[in-house]
Amino acid sequence: MCLFFLAFLWTFLCGAALGQTEASLGAQHHASYSSYYVCKGDALQLIDGDPARADYAKWQVWLYSQSVHVSPSSLGLAYVRWGVIQGPSSKAVMEQTAAYQQFERAYTSFFGANAWGRLTFSYPVGPIAVSELGRGDDPYGLISRIDILNHQLGSVVTELRPSLVNGNPTQATAPVQQYLEQVRNSMQDVARFYDKLSRLPTQGSYLGQQLARLTPGVNQAASAVPKVRAMLPSVKLPVSRNWMTHTEAAGSEGIVHVTITEMGSSAWVRQTWTGGDGSMSGTEIITILPYQDIGDLDIRMLSWGKQQRWSLSIQPANPNGFPQSVKSPERTTARRTYPAVDLKTSEKFLDLEFSSPSEAQDAYTYFLYHKERGL
């Protein structure tokens, strides 16, 4: 009887008897700023107004396996949803919904249209203010625990989507595919848990067992990030490598000629000085950047009068810095004579300057790509 009722209810909800507001992300994106729903029992009441000004502790987006419609007389939508996205604000739940939809699209583009399954994030209804959940209604501590997992999972989704967008499917080994499947499963499992939490708020023991089962999956999904990026970097290599040979102005020290060469799992940056006052003339510095030791990358714009330059700063992940050799002949200037230099040292950071932002971006992309792959 229960199955018959649900089947009948689903057919009724998806029929023409329901209202005119289609609950797609496109429709709700505008509604998230000008209107919202309030959940009252089994019904949703549409409220005109900015949800950011509504004083509710919990907000939700309800998820469906196919498009549904909502009208003032709609009843039972809560019974046929497959999952829930929940958060502290309308903005939070709508942004998470959009991020999950983007990940799902990237996933199906990468693995195929049928790879995701029926538990899709493509048909949401929201944002929904949940009036029956107050700010202190968490007697079993379940909301705080699932919220932590949900935040962790959201970060994973954001970090891994670029790998699906830019990666090559032929590089997806079986372990990589399994990790990404775990991310997908965790997204669906967390949404289903929020749904159960809404339906069965007093079943603390049962929900606690369910939460304990899905926690390892979320943790495994989080551990997948560096492993996936090692095979599917979040960026594509630049088409041109002209930036690997360029010149930099060094003021009174003259001109620095820079050549970057790939050497196994490292990049060798060779800098040689010419011109200027002679204090650096003939100096050669070679800095070795092992890809696995590359840390933070940052592009900054520099202004020298009316001239603009773009600087890429490369920080080492290794506290010992990047290996470096410095060689220079004896140099005589109008002020003094500099002794010859031949030493091995290390560099705590490396700055590369470029005359165009596109060259700086290509260099940034190159080093980020190899940093993630580690080779």
Secondary structure, 3 states (H helix, E strand, C coil): CHHHHHHHHHHHHCCCCCCCEECCHHHHHHHHHHEEEEEECCEEEEEECCHHHCCCCCEEEEEECCCCEECCCCECHHHHCCEEEEECCHHHHHHHHHHHHHHHHHHHHHHCCCCCCCCCCCEEEEEEEECCCCCCCCCCCHHHHHHHHHHHHHHHHHHHHHHHHHCCHHHCCHHHHHHHHHHHHHHHHHHHHHHHHHHCCCCHHHHHHHHHHHHHHHHHHHHHHHHHHHHCCCCCCCCCCHHHEEEEECHHHCEEEEEEEEECCEEEEEEEEECCCCCCCCCEEEEEEEHHHEEEEEEEEEEECCEEEEEEEEEECCCCCEEEEEEECCEECCCCEECCEEEEEEECCEEEEECCHHHHHHHHHHHHHHHHHCC
